[in-house]
Amino acid sequence: MVRIVAALAVAPLTLALLAQPVQAGPVAVSVDEAVPRQVLDVSDLDAGARPQVAWAERTSRSVMTIHGLTADTPAPADGPMTFAPMGSGYVVQHGSELRWIGSDGTPGRRTWRSGGMAVSAGGEAV
């Protein structure tokens, strides 16, 4: 008897839920419709000082340019690299190989096998 009463009490709720329309999933909206685009044109502004952090970019198929605090240094682009300033150049790691590159892009006399590179907080030691 209790089951019949419970079933009769739940039946209207079940029918109400079944009558609701079911969505198939999220509706696709193109990016152009969802986000308004605006171009920030800074071409008429004066160039500021260089960034206070060194960064690198691939400037050709075989050259990665390290943009330092004072000058640019070319480095071989033979894969992903990690670099840190040291003396008048950079210590550069490609894969498991570590080498020093002068500020003019000339490589040091030798390379070292390394599993990683760490730099002191002030950047004075690698």
DSSP file (Angstrom, degrees, kcal/mol; ACC not computed):
  #  RESIDUE AA STRUCTURE BP1 BP2  ACC     N-H-->O    O-->H-N    N-H-->O    O-->H-N    TCO  KAPPA ALPHA  PHI   PSI    X-CA   Y-CA   Z-CA
    1    1 A M     >        0   0    0      0, 0.0     4,-2.0     0, 0.0     5,-0.2   0.000 360.0 360.0 360.0 -41.5    0.0    0.0    0.0
    2    2 A V  H  >  +     0   0    0      1,-0.2     4,-2.5     2,-0.2     5,-0.2   0.882 360.0  53.4 -64.9 -36.4    2.8    2.4    0.9
    3    3 A R  H  > S+     0   0    0      1,-0.2     4,-2.7     2,-0.2    -1,-0.2   0.899 107.5  50.0 -65.7 -39.6    4.5    1.7   -2.5
    4    4 A I  H  > S+     0   0    0      2,-0.2     4,-2.3     1,-0.2    -1,-0.2   0.908 111.9  47.8 -65.1 -41.4    1.3    2.5   -4.4
    5    5 A V  H  X S+     0   0    0     -4,-2.0     4,-1.8     2,-0.2    -2,-0.2   0.908 113.3  48.1 -65.7 -41.8    1.0    5.8   -2.5
    6    6 A A  H  X S+     0   0    0     -4,-2.5     4,-2.0     2,-0.2    -2,-0.2   0.910 111.8  49.7 -65.4 -41.5    4.6    6.6   -3.1
    7    7 A A  H  X S+     0   0    0     -4,-2.7     4,-1.9     1,-0.2    -2,-0.2   0.896 111.3  48.8 -64.6 -40.1    4.3    5.8   -6.8
    8    8 A L  H  < S+     0   0    0     -4,-2.3    -1,-0.2     1,-0.2    -2,-0.2   0.830 111.4  50.5 -68.2 -31.2    1.2    7.9   -7.2
    9    9 A A  H  < S+     0   0    0     -4,-1.8     4,-0.5     1,-0.2    -2,-0.2   0.850 115.9  40.9 -74.0 -33.8    3.0   10.8   -5.4
   10   10 A V  H  X S+     0   0    0     -4,-2.0     4,-2.3     1,-0.2     3,-0.3   0.746  97.1  79.0 -86.0 -24.7    6.0   10.6   -7.7
   11   11 A A  H  X S+     0   0    0     -4,-1.9     4,-2.5     1,-0.2     5,-0.2   0.880  91.2  49.8 -56.1 -46.2    4.1   10.0  -11.0
   12   12 A P  H  > S+     0   0    0      0, 0.0     4,-2.1     0, 0.0    -1,-0.2   0.897 112.2  49.1 -62.2 -37.4    3.1   13.6  -11.6
   13   13 A L  H  > S+     0   0    0     -4,-0.5     4,-2.2    -3,-0.3    -2,-0.2   0.919 111.3  49.5 -65.6 -42.8    6.7   14.8  -11.0
   14   14 A T  H  X S+     0   0    0     -4,-2.3     4,-2.2     1,-0.2    -1,-0.2   0.918 111.8  48.0 -62.4 -44.6    8.0   12.1  -13.4
   15   15 A L  H  X S+     0   0    0     -4,-2.5     4,-1.4     1,-0.2    -1,-0.2   0.878 110.4  52.4 -64.3 -37.7    5.5   13.1  -16.1
   16   16 A A  H  X S+     0   0    0     -4,-2.1     4,-0.5    -5,-0.2    -1,-0.2   0.900 110.9  47.0 -65.8 -40.5    6.4   16.8  -15.7
   17   17 A L  H >< S+     0   0    0     -4,-2.2     3,-0.8     1,-0.2    -2,-0.2   0.880 110.7  52.1 -68.5 -37.7   10.1   16.1  -16.1
   18   18 A L  H 3< S+     0   0    0     -4,-2.2    -1,-0.2     1,-0.2    -2,-0.2   0.785 104.0  58.0 -68.7 -26.4    9.5   13.9  -19.2
   19   19 A A  H 3< S+     0   0    0     -4,-1.4    -1,-0.2    -5,-0.2    -2,-0.2   0.650  84.8 100.9 -78.2 -15.0    7.4   16.7  -20.8
   20   20 A Q  S << S-     0   0    0     -3,-0.8     2,-0.1    -4,-0.5    -3,-0.0  -0.449  84.0-107.8 -70.3 141.4   10.3   19.1  -20.6
   21   21 A P        -     0   0    0      0, 0.0     2,-0.5     0, 0.0    -1,-0.1  -0.449  31.1-136.8 -68.7 143.7   12.2   19.6  -23.9
   22   22 A V        -     0   0    0     -2,-0.1     2,-0.3    -4,-0.1    -4,-0.0  -0.886   8.8-140.6-106.0 128.4   15.7   18.0  -23.9
   23   23 A Q        -     0   0    0     -2,-0.5     4,-0.0     1,-0.1     0, 0.0  -0.664   9.0-139.0 -86.3 144.8   18.6   19.9  -25.4
   24   24 A A        -     0   0    0     -2,-0.3    -1,-0.1     1,-0.2    -2,-0.0   0.677  64.0 -70.2 -76.5 -17.9   21.1   17.9  -27.4
   25   25 A G  S    S-     0   0    0      0, 0.0    -1,-0.2     0, 0.0     2,-0.0  -0.954  82.4 -17.9 153.3-169.7   24.1   19.7  -25.9
   26   26 A P        -     0   0    0      0, 0.0     2,-0.4     0, 0.0    -2,-0.0  -0.349  65.9-118.4 -65.8 144.8   25.9   23.0  -26.0
   27   27 A V        -     0   0    0      1,-0.0     2,-0.3    -2,-0.0    -4,-0.0  -0.700  27.4-121.1 -85.3 130.5   25.0   25.3  -28.8
   28   28 A A        -     0   0    0     -2,-0.4     2,-0.4     1,-0.0    -1,-0.0  -0.569  31.2-175.9 -75.7 129.6   27.9   26.2  -31.1
   29   29 A V        -     0   0    0     -2,-0.3     2,-0.0     4,-0.0     5,-0.0  -0.994  24.6-123.0-125.2 130.8   28.6   29.9  -31.3
   30   30 A S     >  -     0   0    0     -2,-0.4     4,-1.9     1,-0.1     3,-0.5  -0.351  20.8-119.5 -71.3 155.7   31.3   31.2  -33.6
   31   31 A V  H  > S+     0   0    0      1,-0.2     4,-2.5     2,-0.2    -1,-0.1   0.859 112.8  59.5 -63.0 -36.3   34.0   33.3  -32.1
   32   32 A D  H  4 S+     0   0    0      1,-0.2    -1,-0.2     2,-0.2     5,-0.1   0.854 110.1  42.1 -62.6 -34.2   33.1   36.3  -34.2
   33   33 A E  H  4 S+     0   0    0     -3,-0.5    -1,-0.2     1,-0.1    -2,-0.2   0.837 117.3  46.4 -79.2 -33.6   29.6   36.3  -32.8
   34   34 A A  H  < S+     0   0    0     -4,-1.9    -2,-0.2     1,-0.2    -3,-0.2   0.865 114.8  38.4 -81.4 -36.8   30.6   35.7  -29.2
   35   35 A V  S  < S-     0   0    0     -4,-2.5    -1,-0.2    -5,-0.2     2,-0.2  -0.954  75.5-135.4-123.7 120.9   33.5   38.2  -28.8
   36   36 A P        -     0   0    0      0, 0.0     2,-0.4     0, 0.0    -3,-0.1  -0.502  26.3-134.3 -69.8 142.3   33.6   41.7  -30.2
   37   37 A R        +     0   0    0     -2,-0.2     2,-0.3    -5,-0.1    -5,-0.0  -0.779  25.9 175.3-101.6 141.9   36.9   42.5  -31.8
   38   38 A Q        -     0   0    0     -2,-0.4     2,-0.5     2,-0.0     0, 0.0  -0.980  21.5-140.8-144.4 133.1   38.8   45.7  -31.4
   39   39 A V        -     0   0    0     -2,-0.3     2,-0.9     2,-0.0    -2,-0.0  -0.809   8.0-149.5 -95.9 129.2   42.3   46.5  -32.7
   40   40 A L        -     0   0    0     -2,-0.5     2,-0.7     2,-0.0    -2,-0.0  -0.855  15.8-159.8 -98.0 102.9   44.6   48.5  -30.4
   41   41 A D        +     0   0    0     -2,-0.9     3,-0.2     1,-0.1    -2,-0.0  -0.751  25.8 161.3 -90.1 115.3   46.7   50.5  -32.8
   42   42 A V    >   +     0   0    0     -2,-0.7     3,-1.7     1,-0.1    -1,-0.1   0.150  39.3 113.5-115.1  16.4   49.9   51.7  -31.1
   43   43 A S  T 3  S+     0   0    0      1,-0.3    -1,-0.1     0, 0.0    -2,-0.0   0.744  75.6  53.2 -64.4 -23.4   51.9   52.5  -34.3
   44   44 A D  T 3  S+     0   0    0     -3,-0.2    -1,-0.3     2,-0.1     2,-0.2   0.454  90.1  98.4 -91.9   0.9   51.9   56.2  -33.6
   45   45 A L  S <  S-     0   0    0     -3,-1.7     2,-0.1     1,-0.1    -3,-0.1  -0.597  81.1-107.1 -87.4 149.4   53.4   55.8  -30.1
   46   46 A D        -     0   0    0     -2,-0.2     2,-0.2     1,-0.1    -1,-0.1  -0.442  39.2-105.9 -69.0 146.2   57.1   56.3  -29.3
   47   47 A A        -     0   0    0     -2,-0.1    -1,-0.1     1,-0.1     3,-0.1  -0.547  38.2-145.5 -73.1 138.3   59.0   53.1  -28.6
   48   48 A G        -     0   0    0     -2,-0.2    -1,-0.1     1,-0.2    -3,-0.0  -0.093  34.4 -58.5 -90.1-167.5   59.9   52.7  -24.9
   49   49 A A        -     0   0    0      1,-0.1    -1,-0.2    -2,-0.0     3,-0.1  -0.264  66.0 -87.6 -69.6 160.4   62.9   51.2  -23.2
   50   50 A R        -     0   0    0     19,-0.2    -1,-0.1     1,-0.1    19,-0.1  -0.308  55.8 -88.8 -63.3 153.0   63.8   47.5  -23.8
   51   51 A P        -     0   0    0      0, 0.0    -1,-0.1     0, 0.0     4,-0.1  -0.304  30.6-127.1 -60.0 150.5   62.2   45.0  -21.5
   52   52 A Q  S    S+     0   0    0     -3,-0.1     2,-0.3     2,-0.1    17,-0.1   0.056  89.5  67.3 -90.6  25.8   64.0   44.3  -18.3
   53   53 A V  S    S-     0   0    0     15,-0.1     2,-0.2    14,-0.1    14,-0.0  -0.995  85.8-116.5-142.4 140.9   64.0   40.6  -18.9
   54   54 A A        +     0   0    0     -2,-0.3     2,-0.3    29,-0.1    14,-0.2  -0.540  38.3 174.1 -76.3 142.8   65.8   38.6  -21.6
   55   55 A W  E     -A   67   0A   0     12,-1.9    12,-3.9    -2,-0.2     2,-0.3  -0.962  16.7-142.0-145.6 161.2   63.6   36.8  -24.1
   56   56 A A  E     +A   66   0A   0     -2,-0.3     2,-0.3    10,-0.3    10,-0.2  -0.914  13.7 179.7-129.6 152.6   64.1   34.8  -27.3
   57   57 A E  E     -A   65   0A   0      8,-1.9     8,-3.0    -2,-0.3     2,-0.6  -0.992  36.8-107.8-147.3 150.1   62.4   34.3  -30.6
   58   58 A R  E     +A   64   0A   0     -2,-0.3     6,-0.2     6,-0.3     3,-0.1  -0.691  34.8 176.5 -78.0 118.0   63.0   32.3  -33.7
   59   59 A T        -     0   0    0      4,-1.8     2,-0.3    -2,-0.6     5,-0.2   0.585  66.2  -2.3-101.9 -13.5   64.1   34.8  -36.3
   60   60 A S  S    S-     0   0    0      3,-1.6     3,-0.2     1,-0.0    -1,-0.2  -0.931  87.9 -83.4-157.9-178.6   64.9   32.3  -39.1
   61   61 A R  S    S+     0   0    0     -2,-0.3    -1,-0.0     1,-0.2     3,-0.0   0.848 128.4  25.1 -62.1 -33.2   64.8   28.5  -39.7
   62   62 A S  S    S+     0   0    0     14,-0.1    15,-2.0    16,-0.1     2,-0.4   0.428 112.4  73.9-113.1   0.0   68.3   28.1  -38.2
   63   63 A V  E     - B   0  76A   0     13,-0.2    -4,-1.8    -3,-0.2    -3,-1.6  -0.960  48.4-170.9-125.8 132.4   68.6   31.2  -35.8
   64   64 A M  E     -AB  58  75A   0     11,-3.4    11,-2.4    -2,-0.4     2,-0.6  -0.981  21.0-147.0-111.3 125.7   67.1   31.9  -32.5
   65   65 A T  E     -AB  57  74A   0     -8,-3.0    -8,-1.9    -2,-0.5     2,-0.7  -0.849   1.6-151.3-100.1 124.7   67.7   35.5  -31.4
   66   66 A I  E     -AB  56  73A   0      7,-3.4     7,-2.8    -2,-0.6     2,-1.0  -0.846   8.3-152.5 -91.5 118.8   68.1   36.2  -27.6
   67   67 A H  E     -AB  55  72A   0    -12,-3.9   -12,-1.9    -2,-0.7     5,-0.2  -0.817  23.4-173.8 -94.2 103.7   67.0   39.7  -26.9
   68   68 A G        -     0   0    0      3,-2.5   -15,-0.1    -2,-1.0   -13,-0.0  -0.107  41.2 -88.3 -88.5-172.3   68.9   40.7  -23.8
   69   69 A L  S    S+     0   0    0      1,-0.1   -19,-0.2   -17,-0.1     3,-0.1   0.792 122.7  12.0 -69.8 -28.1   68.8   43.8  -21.6
   70   70 A T  S    S+     0   0    0      1,-0.3     2,-0.3   -20,-0.0    -1,-0.1   0.655 129.6   8.1-122.5 -25.0   71.3   45.7  -23.8
   71   71 A A        -     0   0    0     -5,-0.0    -3,-2.5     2,-0.0     2,-0.4  -0.935  68.6-102.6-152.2 170.7   71.8   43.8  -27.1
   72   72 A D  E     -B   67   0A   0     -2,-0.3    -5,-0.2    -5,-0.2    -7,-0.0  -0.830  28.3-162.6-102.4 140.9   70.6   41.0  -29.3
   73   73 A T  E     -B   66   0A   0     -7,-2.8    -7,-3.4    -2,-0.4     2,-0.2  -0.984  12.7-137.9-126.5 122.4   72.5   37.7  -29.5
   74   74 A P  E     +B   65   0A   0      0, 0.0    -9,-0.2     0, 0.0   -11,-0.0  -0.569  26.3 178.0 -77.3 143.4   72.0   35.1  -32.3
   75   75 A A  E     -B   64   0A   0    -11,-2.4   -11,-3.4    -2,-0.2     2,-0.1  -0.976  38.0 -89.3-140.0 152.3   72.0   31.5  -31.2
   76   76 A P  E     -B   63   0A   0      0, 0.0     2,-0.8     0, 0.0   -13,-0.2  -0.379  30.4-143.4 -62.4 138.6   71.5   28.2  -33.1
   77   77 A A        +     0   0    0    -15,-2.0     2,-0.3     1,-0.1   -14,-0.1  -0.494  48.5 140.1-101.5  62.3   67.8   27.2  -33.3
   78   78 A D  S    S-     0   0    0     -2,-0.8    -1,-0.1     1,-0.2   -16,-0.1  -0.298  74.2 -46.6-101.9  49.5   68.3   23.5  -33.0
   79   79 A G  S    S-     0   0    0     -2,-0.3    -1,-0.2    15,-0.1     0, 0.0  -0.555  95.6 -24.6 118.6 178.3   65.3   22.8  -30.8
   80   80 A P        -     0   0    0      0, 0.0    15,-0.7     0, 0.0     2,-0.3  -0.280  66.9-163.4 -60.5 147.2   63.8   24.3  -27.7
   81   81 A M  E     -C   94   0B   0     13,-0.2     2,-0.4    -4,-0.0    13,-0.2  -0.960  23.0-156.2-138.0 155.1   66.3   26.1  -25.5
   82   82 A T  E     -C   93   0B   0     11,-1.9    11,-3.3    -2,-0.3     2,-0.3  -0.971  25.9-179.2-120.3 140.5   66.7   27.5  -22.0
   83   83 A F  E     -C   92   0B   0     -2,-0.4     9,-0.2     9,-0.2   -29,-0.1  -0.962  16.3-173.6-142.5 158.9   69.2   30.3  -21.5
   84   84 A A  E     -C   91   0B   0      7,-1.9     7,-2.8    -2,-0.3     2,-0.1  -0.982  35.0-104.7-149.7 140.0   70.6   32.5  -18.8
   85   85 A P  E     +C   90   0B   0      0, 0.0     2,-0.3     0, 0.0     5,-0.3  -0.397  41.6 170.8 -64.6 140.6   72.9   35.6  -19.0
   86   86 A M  E >   -C   89   0B   0      3,-2.4     3,-1.9    -2,-0.1     2,-0.1  -0.863  55.3 -45.6-153.8 117.0   76.5   34.9  -17.9
   87   87 A G  T 3  S-     0   0    0     -2,-0.3    -1,-0.1     1,-0.3    15,-0.0  -0.399 121.9 -18.6  61.9-129.8   79.4   37.3  -18.4
   88   88 A S  T 3  S+     0   0    0     -2,-0.1    15,-1.1    -3,-0.1    -1,-0.3   0.195 136.8  19.5 -95.1  16.7   79.4   38.8  -21.8
   89   89 A G  E <  S-CD  86 102B   0     -3,-1.9    -3,-2.4    13,-0.2     2,-0.3  -0.563  87.1 -79.5-150.7-144.6   77.1   36.2  -23.3
   90   90 A Y  E     -CD  85 101B   0     11,-2.7    11,-3.1    -5,-0.3     2,-0.6  -0.985  18.3-131.8-138.6 145.2   74.7   33.4  -22.4
   91   91 A V  E     -CD  84 100B   0     -7,-2.8    -7,-1.9    -2,-0.3     2,-0.4  -0.896  36.9-167.3 -90.2 125.8   74.7   29.9  -21.1
   92   92 A V  E     -CD  83  99B   0      7,-3.5     7,-2.5    -2,-0.6     2,-0.5  -0.954  12.9-158.5-123.0 134.5   72.3   28.1  -23.5
   93   93 A Q  E     +CD  82  98B   0    -11,-3.3   -11,-1.9    -2,-0.4     2,-0.5  -0.964   9.4 179.9-115.2 123.9   70.8   24.6  -23.1
   94   94 A H  E >   -CD  81  97B   0      3,-2.4     3,-2.4    -2,-0.5     2,-0.3  -0.981  69.4 -48.9-116.3 113.3   69.5   22.6  -26.1
   95   95 A G  T 3  S-     0   0    0    -15,-0.7   -13,-0.1    -2,-0.5   -16,-0.0  -0.440 123.9 -21.0  60.9-120.8   68.2   19.3  -25.0
   96   96 A S  T 3  S+     0   0    0     -2,-0.3    18,-3.3    -3,-0.1     2,-0.5   0.274 118.1  98.1-103.4  10.6   70.9   17.7  -22.8
   97   97 A E  E <   -DE  94 113B   0     -3,-2.4    -3,-2.4    16,-0.2     2,-0.4  -0.863  52.6-166.5-105.2 131.7   73.7   19.9  -24.2
   98   98 A L  E     +DE  93 112B   0     14,-3.5    14,-2.7    -2,-0.5     2,-0.3  -0.943  16.4 161.5-115.3 134.2   74.9   23.0  -22.4
   99   99 A R  E     -DE  92 111B   0     -7,-2.5    -7,-3.5    -2,-0.4     2,-0.4  -0.979  35.2-120.5-148.3 160.3   77.1   25.6  -24.0
  100  100 A W  E     -D   91   0B   0     10,-0.6     8,-2.8    -2,-0.3     2,-0.4  -0.864  24.3-165.7-102.0 137.4   78.2   29.2  -23.6
  101  101 A I  E     -DE  90 107B   0    -11,-3.1   -11,-2.7    -2,-0.4     5,-0.1  -0.991  18.0-127.9-124.6 128.9   77.5   31.7  -26.5
  102  102 A G  E >   -D   89   0B   0      4,-3.1     3,-2.2    -2,-0.4   -13,-0.2  -0.218  32.2-102.0 -68.2 164.0   79.2   35.1  -26.7
  103  103 A S  T 3  S+     0   0    0    -15,-1.1   -14,-0.1     1,-0.3    -1,-0.1   0.720 124.3  54.7 -63.6 -20.2   77.2   38.2  -27.1
  104  104 A D  T 3  S-     0   0    0    -31,-0.1    -1,-0.3     2,-0.1   -15,-0.1   0.429 124.0-103.2 -90.7   0.9   78.1   38.3  -30.8
  105  105 A G  S <  S+     0   0    0     -3,-2.2    -2,-0.1     1,-0.3   -32,-0.1   0.384  74.0 141.3  96.4  -3.1   76.8   34.7  -31.3
  106  106 A T        -     0   0    0     -5,-0.1    -4,-3.1     1,-0.1    -1,-0.3  -0.566  50.2-124.4 -74.9 133.5   80.2   32.9  -31.3
  107  107 A P  E     -E  101   0B   0      0, 0.0    -6,-0.2     0, 0.0    -1,-0.1  -0.392  23.1-108.5 -76.0 154.0   80.1   29.6  -29.5
  108  108 A G  E     -     0   0B   0     -8,-2.8    -7,-0.0     2,-0.2     3,-0.0  -0.096  38.4 -95.6 -68.2 177.8   82.4   28.7  -26.6
  109  109 A R  E    S+     0   0B   0      1,-0.0     2,-0.3   -10,-0.0    -1,-0.1   0.733  97.4  12.3 -73.7 -22.8   85.2   26.2  -27.0
  110  110 A R  E     -     0   0B   0    -10,-0.1   -10,-0.6     2,-0.0     2,-0.3  -0.920  62.5-132.8-148.4 171.3   83.2   23.2  -25.6
  111  111 A T  E     -E   99   0B   0     -2,-0.3     2,-0.3   -12,-0.1   -12,-0.2  -0.843  15.6-146.3-123.4 162.9   79.9   21.8  -24.6
  112  112 A W  E     -E   98   0B   0    -14,-2.7   -14,-3.5    -2,-0.3     2,-0.4  -0.962  18.7-119.5-129.5 146.8   78.7   20.0  -21.5
  113  113 A R  E     +E   97   0B   0     -2,-0.3     2,-0.3   -16,-0.2   -16,-0.2  -0.705  43.3 171.8 -80.6 135.9   76.1   17.3  -21.0
  114  114 A S        -     0   0    0    -18,-3.3     3,-0.1    -2,-0.4    -2,-0.0  -0.998  40.8-153.0-148.7 147.3   73.4   18.5  -18.5
  115  115 A G  S    S-     0   0    0     -2,-0.3     2,-0.3     1,-0.3    -1,-0.1   0.476  82.5 -27.9 -95.1  -5.3   70.1   17.3  -17.2
  116  116 A G        -     0   0    0    -20,-0.1     2,-0.4     2,-0.0    -1,-0.3  -0.960  58.4-115.2 171.3 176.2   69.0   20.9  -16.5
  117  117 A M        -     0   0    0     -2,-0.3     2,-0.4    -3,-0.1   -34,-0.1  -0.998  18.3-168.3-139.4 138.9   70.0   24.4  -15.7
  118  118 A A        -     0   0    0      8,-0.6     2,-0.4    -2,-0.4    -2,-0.0  -0.961   5.8-158.8-127.0 147.2   69.4   26.6  -12.6
  119  119 A V        -     0   0    0     -2,-0.4     7,-0.2     5,-0.0    -2,-0.0  -0.968  24.2-112.0-126.6 140.5   70.1   30.3  -12.2
  120  120 A S    >   -     0   0    0      5,-2.7     3,-1.3    -2,-0.4    -1,-0.0  -0.245  36.9-104.1 -66.1 161.0   70.5   32.2   -8.9
  121  121 A A  T 3  S+     0   0    0      1,-0.3    -1,-0.1     2,-0.1    -2,-0.0   0.851 122.7  43.3 -57.2 -38.8   67.8   34.7   -8.0
  122  122 A G  T 3  S-     0   0    0      1,-0.0    -1,-0.3     3,-0.0    -2,-0.1   0.533 111.6-119.2 -85.4  -5.8   69.9   37.7   -9.0
  123  123 A G  S <  S+     0   0    0     -3,-1.3    -2,-0.1     2,-0.2     3,-0.1   0.615  81.2 118.2  79.5  13.7   71.1   36.0  -12.2
  124  124 A E  S    S+     0   0    0      1,-0.1     2,-0.4   -38,-0.1   -37,-0.1   0.731  70.7  41.2 -84.6 -21.5   74.8   36.1  -11.2
  125  125 A A              0   0    0      1,-0.1    -5,-2.7   -39,-0.1    -2,-0.2  -0.976 360.0 360.0-132.1 140.6   75.4   32.4  -11.1
  126  126 A V              0   0    0     -2,-0.4    -8,-0.6    -7,-0.2    -1,-0.1   0.326 360.0 360.0-117.1 360.0   74.3   29.6  -13.5
